[in-house]
Amino acid sequence: LVMAPMTTYSGNQDCTPSDAELEYYRQRSRTIGTLITAAVAVNKQAHAFERQISLENDTFIAPMSVLAKTIKDEGALAIAQLHHGGRMNDPALYEDSSEIVAPSAVKALRANRLTPRALREDEVTRTIRDFIDAAVRAKKAGFDGVEIHGANTYLLQQFFSRHSNRRTDRYGGTLENRLRFIDETVSGIIAATKDAEEPFIVGYRLSPEELEEDGITLEETDELVDFLAEKPLDYIHLSLRHYAQTSMRNPDSKEPVVSRMKSRMKNDMPLIASGGFDTREDLMNGDKLGADLFALGTALLADPAAGENLRVQGEADKTISRKTMPKDLYVRLKNNQSAFEGKGFTFQD
């Protein structure tokens, strides 16, 4: 069992982990095997969320080491998710809108988003270096590994997608060129962090489809998974709305995305599935589809002991309580109360 990476909006104002955030992670590290942190910014232009924790320079190593130790002291592996929001960054965080950057000057089809500034090629190279440097800092801080966030419409996905990447240089156009940012980031992090003496986990998270015109298709993700499976990565993590979902773009498709992607992984690389693992039956069904590890999201938000409760009683508690999480995170969840209640969750102030 893995804790899925979920934004907390609860770091300190200087983007270091707050005491409330540390306690939130401490409670949820006790009954699962691995915890993946909320998205960690790799540079100043990477921040997509208010009070997002960071590894953008060496001053963050010490405070982030406290987070790593907090998780590991409770028995879980600690994985830092490395992130750059690209064109999905919240404009309210930036006085200068030119700091919101992306592969191309193409606005996301979402509310409250600006048209980003296209990265120059030298800035692309620098951003790749920032991912690598952040991974090295995570290792120095004591994390057991990093997850490269290539999902949920953020920067790495933006480079891969024909919808958001209209570049004409070596980072755009053909599939090979649109994979180049991912290739150089993954290869660079592996080269900088992996050695025989100190095992270090490097995983990659991806979203398999986009609904936008020219957005990512499952056929393109087949190619991406084939490409990643050839790398010495430790896992691939599918970001899904539900672990059993089929294609969003092709309603006639009946094959679960998890099964499709697992069938392309010809080696022993583990596949993490996410989305809707609320009961022991869900875990058994996910196993049948081909998942090797199971990322718990809402289940762990509501129930810090979800791992134990799934094993013992077959389901996690569905009460989202203010007592078990930072106030700002609880308020954000409750503002979306109807969506959670539709899945059987209740709130307790």
C-alpha positions in Angstrom: 0.0 0.0 0.0 1.2 3.5 -1.0 0.0 6.9 0.0 -0.9 8.8 -3.2 0.7 12.2 -3.6 -1.9 14.8 -2.6 -1.5 18.6 -2.3 -1.9 19.9 1.2 -1.7 23.7 0.8 -0.4 23.6 4.3 3.4 24.3 4.3 4.9 27.3 6.0 4.9 30.6 4.2 8.6 29.9 3.3 7.5 26.7 1.6 9.1 24.4 4.2 6.9 21.7 5.9 4.8 23.0 8.7 4.3 21.3 12.1 0.7 20.5 11.1 1.9 19.0 7.8 4.5 16.9 9.6 1.8 15.5 12.0 -0.5 14.8 9.0 2.2 12.7 7.4 3.3 11.1 10.6 -0.2 9.7 11.2 -0.5 8.3 7.7 2.9 6.6 7.7 2.0 3.9 10.2 0.0 1.4 8.3 1.3 1.5 4.8 4.6 0.6 3.1 5.4 3.7 1.2 4.4 7.4 1.4 4.7 9.7 -1.6 4.7 13.4 -0.5 2.7 16.2 -2.0 4.2 17.8 -5.1 7.6 19.4 -4.3 8.7 22.4 -6.3 12.0 22.1 -8.2 12.5 25.8 -8.9 10.9 29.2 -8.4 8.8 28.9 -11.5 7.6 25.4 -10.5 5.1 26.5 -7.8 1.5 25.7 -8.7 -0.1 25.8 -5.3 -0.1 28.1 -2.3 2.5 27.1 0.4 3.9 24.3 -1.7 6.9 22.5 -0.2 10.1 22.9 -2.1 13.6 21.5 -2.9 14.5 24.4 -5.2 17.8 25.2 -3.4 20.1 23.8 -0.7 18.4 25.7 2.1 15.5 23.3 1.8 17.5 20.2 2.5 17.4 20.6 6.3 13.7 21.2 6.7 12.8 18.5 4.2 15.0 16.1 6.1 12.7 16.5 9.0 9.8 15.4 6.8 11.7 12.4 5.5 12.6 11.3 9.1 9.0 11.8 10.2 7.8 9.4 7.6 10.6 6.8 8.0 10.4 6.8 11.8 6.8 5.4 11.5 8.0 2.6 9.2 7.1 3.8 5.7 9.5 4.5 2.8 9.6 8.2 2.1 9.3 9.3 -1.6 9.5 13.0 -2.6 7.4 13.8 -5.6 9.3 16.3 -7.9 7.1 18.7 -9.6 6.8 21.7 -12.0 3.3 23.2 -12.6 4.2 24.8 -16.0 1.1 26.5 -17.5 -1.1 25.2 -14.6 0.5 27.4 -12.0 -1.8 29.6 -10.0 -1.4 33.2 -11.4 -2.0 34.6 -7.9 1.4 33.3 -6.8 3.3 35.4 -9.4 3.7 39.1 -9.5 5.3 38.8 -13.0 3.1 36.7 -15.3 6.2 36.0 -17.5 7.3 33.6 -14.8 4.5 31.2 -15.7 6.3 29.1 -18.3 5.5 26.1 -20.5 6.7 24.3 -23.6 4.6 26.7 -25.8 2.5 29.8 -25.3 -0.7 27.8 -25.3 -3.3 28.5 -22.6 -4.7 25.6 -20.7 -8.4 25.1 -21.2 -9.1 25.6 -17.5 -10.5 28.5 -15.5 -8.2 31.1 -13.9 -5.2 30.2 -16.2 -3.0 32.6 -18.1 -1.3 32.1 -21.5 2.2 31.0 -20.4 5.5 32.2 -21.8 7.3 29.6 -24.0 10.5 28.4 -22.4 13.7 29.2 -24.4 15.8 26.2 -25.2 18.4 27.2 -22.7 15.7 27.5 -20.0 14.5 24.0 -20.9 17.9 22.7 -20.3 18.1 24.6 -17.0 14.7 23.2 -15.9 15.9 19.7 -16.5 18.9 20.5 -14.4 16.6 21.8 -11.7 14.8 18.5 -11.5 18.1 16.6 -11.3 19.4 18.9 -8.5 16.2 18.6 -6.6 16.5 14.8 -6.7 20.0 15.0 -5.4 18.8 17.3 -2.5 16.0 14.8 -1.8 18.6 12.0 -1.4 20.8 14.3 0.9 17.7 15.0 2.9 17.2 11.3 3.6 14.4 10.4 1.3 14.3 6.8 0.1 13.6 8.0 -3.4 11.8 10.4 -5.7 8.7 10.3 -8.0 9.0 12.4 -11.2 5.6 14.0 -11.6 4.7 13.6 -15.3 0.9 13.5 -14.8 -2.1 15.7 -14.1 -1.4 18.2 -16.9 1.9 19.5 -15.3 5.1 20.4 -17.1 6.4 17.0 -18.2 3.0 16.0 -19.5 2.8 19.4 -21.2 6.0 18.6 -23.1 4.6 15.2 -24.2 1.2 16.4 -25.3 0.7 17.7 -28.9 -2.0 20.0 -27.4 0.4 22.0 -25.2 3.7 21.5 -27.0 3.8 23.3 -30.4 7.6 23.7 -30.4 9.6 23.5 -33.6 13.0 22.8 -31.9 14.4 19.5 -30.7 11.9 19.4 -27.8 8.8 19.5 -30.0 7.1 18.1 -33.1 7.7 14.4 -33.4 7.0 11.9 -30.7 10.8 11.4 -30.3 11.3 15.1 -29.7 8.3 15.4 -27.4 9.8 12.6 -25.3 13.2 14.4 -25.1 12.4 16.5 -22.0 11.2 13.3 -20.2 14.2 11.3 -21.4 16.7 13.8 -20.2 15.0 14.4 -16.9 14.6 10.7 -16.1 18.1 9.7 -17.3 19.7 12.7 -15.5 18.0 11.9 -12.2 19.0 8.2 -12.4 22.6 9.0 -13.2 22.8 11.5 -10.4 21.2 9.5 -7.6 21.6 5.8 -8.2 24.6 3.8 -7.1 25.2 0.3 -5.8 26.0 1.3 -2.2 23.0 3.4 -1.5 19.7 2.2 -3.0 17.5 5.0 -4.2 14.1 4.7 -5.7 13.2 6.6 -8.9 9.6 6.3 -10.1 7.5 8.1 -12.8 3.9 9.1 -12.6 1.8 9.7 -15.7 -1.7 10.4 -16.8 -2.7 8.1 -19.7 -5.1 10.4 -21.7 -6.2 14.0 -22.3 -9.6 15.0 -23.6 -8.4 18.1 -25.4 -8.1 18.2 -29.2 -4.6 16.8 -30.0 -4.4 15.7 -26.4 -2.6 12.6 -25.3 -4.1 9.3 -26.6 -3.7 5.8 -25.1 -1.8 4.9 -28.2 0.8 7.6 -27.4 0.9 6.5 -23.8 1.6 3.0 -25.1 4.8 4.4 -26.6 5.6 6.4 -23.4 5.3 3.3 -21.2 7.4 1.2 -23.7 10.0 4.0 -23.5 9.9 4.2 -19.7 10.0 0.4 -19.3 13.4 0.4 -20.9 14.8 2.8 -18.3 16.2 1.5 -14.9 13.2 3.0 -13.2 11.8 1.4 -10.0 8.1 1.8 -10.9 5.5 3.5 -13.1 2.5 5.1 -11.4 -0.7 5.6 -13.3 -2.8 8.6 -12.2 -6.4 7.5 -12.7 -9.8 8.7 -11.6 -10.6 5.1 -10.8 -8.4 2.0 -10.9 -10.8 0.1 -13.2 -11.4 2.9 -15.7 -11.3 2.3 -19.4 -10.4 4.9 -22.1 -11.8 8.4 -21.6 -11.5 9.2 -25.3 -12.9 6.0 -26.7 -16.2 4.9 -25.1 -16.2 1.7 -27.1 -13.0 0.5 -25.4 -13.6 -2.1 -22.6 -10.1 -2.8 -21.6 -9.0 -1.3 -18.2 -6.1 1.1 -18.6 -4.2 -0.6 -15.9 -4.3 -4.0 -17.7 -3.4 -2.4 -21.0 -0.3 -0.6 -19.6 0.8 -3.6 -17.4 0.8 -5.8 -20.5 3.4 -3.5 -22.1 5.8 -3.8 -19.2 7.7 -6.8 -20.2 10.1 -6.7 -17.3 9.5 -6.9 -13.6 9.0 -3.2 -13.1 6.2 -2.6 -10.6 3.0 -0.7 -11.7 1.2 1.5 -9.1 -2.5 2.1 -9.7 -4.5 4.8 -8.0 -8.1 5.9 -7.8 -10.9 4.4 -5.6 -9.1 1.9 -3.4 -11.5 2.1 -0.5 -12.1 -1.5 0.4 -10.2 -4.8 0.5 -12.3 -5.9 -2.5 -11.0 -2.9 -4.4 -7.5 -4.1 -3.7 -8.2 -7.6 -4.9 -9.8 -6.3 -8.0 -6.8 -4.0 -8.7 -4.5 -7.0 -8.3 -6.5 -9.0 -10.9 -6.2 -6.1 -13.3 -2.4 -6.2 -13.0 -1.5 -3.6 -10.4 1.5 -4.4 -8.2 1.0 -1.6 -5.7 -2.1 0.3 -4.7 -2.0 4.1 -4.0 -4.6 5.2 -1.5 -5.9 8.8 -1.8 -9.2 9.7 -0.2 -9.1 6.6 1.9 -6.0 7.9 3.7 -7.3 11.5 3.9 -10.3 10.2 5.9 -8.6 7.4 7.8 -4.9 7.7 8.8 -5.0 4.0 9.7 -6.5 3.0 6.4 -3.8 0.3 5.7 -4.6 -1.5 8.9 -8.4 -1.2 8.6 -8.4 -2.5 5.0 -6.5 -5.5 6.2 -8.5 -6.2 9.3 -12.0 -5.1 8.7 -12.0 -4.9 4.9 -12.7 -1.2 4.5 -11.3 2.2 5.7 -13.2 4.7 7.8 -15.0 7.3 5.7 -15.1 10.2 8.1 -13.0 13.1 7.1 -12.0 14.8 10.3 -10.5 18.2 11.1 -8.6 16.5 13.9 -6.4 14.5 11.6 -5.2 17.1 9.1 -4.1 20.7 8.8 -6.9 23.2 8.9 -6.3 24.7 5.4 -6.5 21.2 3.9 -9.7 20.3 5.7 -11.3 23.6 4.6 -10.5 22.9 1.0 -11.8 19.4 1.2 -15.0 20.6 2.8 -15.5 23.3 0.2 -15.9 20.3 -2.2 -18.1 18.5 0.2 -20.7 17.2 -2.2 -18.1 15.4 -4.3 -16.9 13.5 -1.3 -20.4 12.8 0.1 -21.3 11.3 -3.3 -18.7 8.7 -2.6 -20.0 7.9 0.9 -17.6 10.2 2.9 -18.8 12.4 5.7 -17.1 15.4 7.4 -16.5 16.0 11.1 -15.5 19.4 12.3 
